[in-house]
Every structure is written in C-alpha cells, then in structure tokens.
Amino acid sequence: IQFEVRSKEVSCMDTADQKIDLVLALHACGSLSDSVIETALRFSADLILVPCCYGQLQPLIQSNAWIPSAKSSIEPDHLSVLSSSADLTVSAKAVYSEQESQRLQCARKCMDVIDSLRALDMQCRDSRYICALSSLYPLHCSPKNNVFLATRFSHPFSSNSTHNRTAGTKFLTHYEAHLLQKFCVVLFKLSLSTNSNAEYYRQLPKPNCITIYAQPEPRYRQRIRVQVRRWWDESRKQNRAEFLMWDSGSACVSLTKKDGVPLACELAHQLMVTVWEIFEESGSQWDSVGAGIQSVQILCSMTGSCVLSLVYKGVWSEFDRVEWLKSAVRMRECIADRCAMKAERLHMIHKSRGCKLVLGNDWVDETLCIEDSCDNTKHCFQYVQPEGSFSNPNGKMNENTLQWLRSVVKMKICPSENGLNELIELYCGNGNHTVALSDLFERVIAVELDSKLVHAAKRNLLLNDIGNVHVLQCSAETFMNETKKKTHGLISNHHQRQVLLVDPPRSGLGDSWRIVRRFNHVLYISCSVSSLSRDLALLNDFEIGEMALLDQFAYTKHIECAVYLKKKTI
C-alpha cells in the first residue's frame, strides 16, 4: 500500500494520472462530507466516511444547495430541523444518563436520515455503488459515530433494487427516510413546548416505545378535488380539458392523464382519468355535463362505493337541470363500464349556485376491520360517510387508528377495572371512533357541531346495532358549559370516572384545553404536530402514557399523532 501526504482542498485534488481505490475521511464536518462523497464518485473509488457537524449543513439546506433530490422527499424546513437536531453534543459522562440517552436516540435517528439521503443520492448518480451504514464504538468517544461505507462494483444495479442494495444496513428507502424525518420532527417539536426543561424529556415516551404505522403505498387517498378548465380547440376541432391542483395552497399545477392526481387511490385515479377523457370527447352528447364545469370532487371507500361531484359556475335553469340528469345517467353507465364497476356503486352529484342534484346517494358506505390483539378476534364496523363533510381520506390508516385506540383503552386505561364507565367524545364526526369504542364502556356521549355528521353518526350507530351512545349536536365549549350547569340529564359530571377522547381540527383544541384538564384520562388524536405541541404545553399536569404516529398523509409533510395522556396525580 502506498501513501502520499498532501495538503490540498478536497475539491482541488487532481489525480488524472493515478488510480484511487479508497477515499477515507474521519469526522468530516458539514459539507466536507459531501465533498468527500463527490470525490469518491469522481474517481469511482470505494469510500469510508465518518460524517460530523451536521448542523453546518443548514446554510446549504436553506439555500436549496444541498442534495437537490432530497427536496422531493423532505420539506426544507424539516430538513433544517433534522440537521440541527443531529448535531447534538453530549459529554462522555452524560451519554449513559436517561435524559441524555433519549435526546441522543433522537439525534442519532436524525443522523440516519441525513446519511440515508446521501446514500440514496450517491446510488442514483452511480448505480454501481452499494452503500451501508455502520457505527464507531465506544460511544463516549463521540456521539457522532455513523460510518458511511460505499463499495463500487463492476456492474450496475437496476433502479428498483435500491432497497435490496441496502438490506441489512441502517440505510433507508426514500419513503423510510421521509417517515423517519417526520418522527424526528415530532420529537423535536414536542420538546419545544414551554415545558422544555430537563423534566420534559423524561415525560416524552422513549423513541423505541412509540408505535409507528407506515403507509408506503403511494396511492391511498380516497378523497380528492381538482379544478377543471374545459374549452373548444378550434385548430383541432375538438373539446379540450385541463385538470389542475393547488400545490401547497400557493400555486396551480397542471396534471397529466398518465400520472393522474398525486396520491389518489387506484379507483379515484381511474374515475378522474375517465371523466377527463369524456370531457375531451368530440360530439355534443356530454355538453350537458361538461359545459360550465368548474371542479371535480371524488369520494371513495374501500368497499368500492364512489361519489362523483361535478361543480358548475352560475345558476342553472330547470330545463338545464333536467338535461343534466339525462346525461348523467348515460355518463354513469359509461364510466362504470370503462372502470369495470357496477353502475349502482357510482353516485353522481350536480352542484351549482343554489342547486344540488343527486343521482343515487350523496354518501358512500365503508367497512373498517381490525384485529383485536388482546383476544385475537376480528371486529368489522359499518359506516356511511357523507359527501361534502369531513371523512378520513386514508382507509387503511383509519383502521390502524381504531386498532390503536382499542388497544390503549383495554390495556392501559382498563375501564372496567378502574371504574371508568363513561366515554366523552368531542369532535366525534360521523362516529368513526365512537362506533369502534362503544362496547368498551357502559355509556358514550359523542358531541359534534356539523348537522350532516351528526345525522351520519346516528345512522352508523343503527347500522352497528349500538344502543349505549348519545349523540349531541353542539360545540365542545357549549356542551361542557351545559354540563357544568347540569342542564343535560345525560351527564354525570364525575370526570374522574370518565375518559375523554378529542379529535380536533388542524388548529387544535383552542380554548377547549381547559375542558381537557378536568379529566384524568385523555385520548388525543391530532393531525398537526405544532398544535399538539402547543396544547401539551398547556396540559402540563398530564404525562404521556402511550403514543403512536400514523402516516395518514404519506409523502406529505403532515402526520397524524395519537397520544394517551394520564394525569400525574393519579
């Protein structure tokens, strides 16, 4: 082995007349690690790299100059949080303390995400590389102990074998890196509460105790909405249609028939493409359904039931409405035939100013099934989900949520053993959680403000033959004020014998957090980590007993969190 010592910038190395077999770098700070990887790629060399100082990547991340492909997997703001969280420095003595150990686990997961993105980028740029991730020991020498290994083979690997090329290592696929960064961001944001002292870290569940439900399948969304622009193309002598979606609420993105709507489930994708084709067909047979179209909305269920809503501009005359119904009947048969589904499973709705026409139903039927881990039994629940009101867009993740809730109630809260005979549910929607939990309590009181959802909740209770639930239409604040005045004959007011379940909108609990403090056991479902962090800071007399992350909104920056809160005094 020959060694030659040089004092030179990595980017200035010129070895055109020599062959480099191995690039080795120990504790390469920040972007220097990326320069080292670039050098290995340039000379087709094997690589041993120990990255360091991940926080120094922040200027590159904020200027979108660090690994361009990473932007498609992770939000820049989240990536910046990950790099700073990965840069944790702890003393040798503190490494083994419980508080620092939990912080270190979070930091090391952030390191894994950063290095996994480096590996994926390296393999995409040269398919002959196989990458692996190992560790340096002992840990107290340096907490930044990832060892990045890359070996270049003589033959390329196919693009779809990336996962196999990293099997058995800590490297992640794009989806796994995306999910793990969400996990790290959740822990980071929860640590930013007003209770962010050392005591707070002891309240957080250990990372390996948080249940994570993944959604790697990219087509899962059962509720979609697109804007439509339809016109007559004189040069081609045919109708043309353009389908558009809002990107992050700020820009309009034109869709293609091949790719369809991002993340839409397979059935919704087929329906959307078929509607698109119909709108572009020549002739006047579809003019009654295509003229004046403004947007298309689709609601699907896992049972194959669908509602197709067509939204139009302006006011429609009685004659135009009749013509629409005639065309809609033909259109439904045509769509059902092309999508290989039964016409009675497809329902169509016309919406224009002051008018709503329904062909079939304005709801879909859904069946959610879960495995009860406590007694190994299978439970199936029947639902109707009304069009135009909130419904869960991810059926499989909805089942995971119900399974987690039942498990926590039976294993952690234990209603019958602890005398907790009543469940109070605020923001109950169409009774999604209510139906699944009703058999675990003597009595359930469900509260919802939306009249359509209240009607759906009562119907779902009848569908599942449930008689111990009372559904009330009012706001959470009104309900609890009436409770305090004892004007409801249904309310016991003994909060120590009640379990509270809340599933608020993205904005969080708002002033309702004061209501939550009256209870000893709280189940909190949140679709916003920021509002959850804010609410938990206010609920500082609770501790987290159990937590789950549900990737309800896979391949986006959002994630659903489920938390069991237990009052510290009991």
Secondary structure as GFF3:
##gff-version 3
##sequence-region A 1 570
A	DSSP	three_ten_helix	10	12	.	.	.	ID=ss1
A	DSSP	beta_strand	22	29	.	.	.	ID=ss2
A	DSSP	alpha_helix	31	42	.	.	.	ID=ss3
A	DSSP	beta_strand	46	52	.	.	.	ID=ss4
A	DSSP	three_ten_helix	54	57	.	.	.	ID=ss5
A	DSSP	alpha_helix	58	62	.	.	.	ID=ss6
A	DSSP	three_ten_helix	68	72	.	.	.	ID=ss7
A	DSSP	alpha_helix	76	85	.	.	.	ID=ss8
A	DSSP	three_ten_helix	94	96	.	.	.	ID=ss9
A	DSSP	alpha_helix	98	125	.	.	.	ID=ss10
A	DSSP	beta_strand	129	135	.	.	.	ID=ss11
A	DSSP	three_ten_helix	139	141	.	.	.	ID=ss12
A	DSSP	beta_strand	146	152	.	.	.	ID=ss13
A	DSSP	three_ten_helix	159	161	.	.	.	ID=ss14
A	DSSP	alpha_helix	162	165	.	.	.	ID=ss15
A	DSSP	alpha_helix	174	190	.	.	.	ID=ss16
A	DSSP	alpha_helix	198	203	.	.	.	ID=ss17
A	DSSP	three_ten_helix	207	209	.	.	.	ID=ss18
A	DSSP	beta_strand	211	213	.	.	.	ID=ss19
A	DSSP	beta_strand	223	233	.	.	.	ID=ss20
A	DSSP	beta_strand	238	247	.	.	.	ID=ss21
A	DSSP	beta_strand	251	254	.	.	.	ID=ss22
A	DSSP	alpha_helix	266	280	.	.	.	ID=ss23
A	DSSP	alpha_helix	287	290	.	.	.	ID=ss24
A	DSSP	beta_strand	293	300	.	.	.	ID=ss25
A	DSSP	beta_strand	306	312	.	.	.	ID=ss26
A	DSSP	alpha_helix	318	338	.	.	.	ID=ss27
A	DSSP	three_ten_helix	343	345	.	.	.	ID=ss28
A	DSSP	beta_strand	346	352	.	.	.	ID=ss29
A	DSSP	beta_strand	355	359	.	.	.	ID=ss30
A	DSSP	beta_strand	363	372	.	.	.	ID=ss31
A	DSSP	beta_strand	377	386	.	.	.	ID=ss32
A	DSSP	alpha_helix	395	408	.	.	.	ID=ss33
A	DSSP	pi_helix	409	413	.	.	.	ID=ss34
A	DSSP	alpha_helix	415	418	.	.	.	ID=ss35
A	DSSP	beta_strand	422	426	.	.	.	ID=ss36
A	DSSP	alpha_helix	432	437	.	.	.	ID=ss37
A	DSSP	three_ten_helix	438	440	.	.	.	ID=ss38
A	DSSP	beta_strand	443	448	.	.	.	ID=ss39
A	DSSP	alpha_helix	451	463	.	.	.	ID=ss40
A	DSSP	beta_strand	469	473	.	.	.	ID=ss41
A	DSSP	alpha_helix	476	485	.	.	.	ID=ss42
A	DSSP	three_ten_helix	495	497	.	.	.	ID=ss43
A	DSSP	beta_strand	498	502	.	.	.	ID=ss44
A	DSSP	three_ten_helix	510	512	.	.	.	ID=ss45
A	DSSP	alpha_helix	513	516	.	.	.	ID=ss46
A	DSSP	beta_strand	521	526	.	.	.	ID=ss47
A	DSSP	alpha_helix	529	538	.	.	.	ID=ss48
A	DSSP	beta_strand	542	550	.	.	.	ID=ss49
A	DSSP	beta_strand	560	567	.	.	.	ID=ss50
###
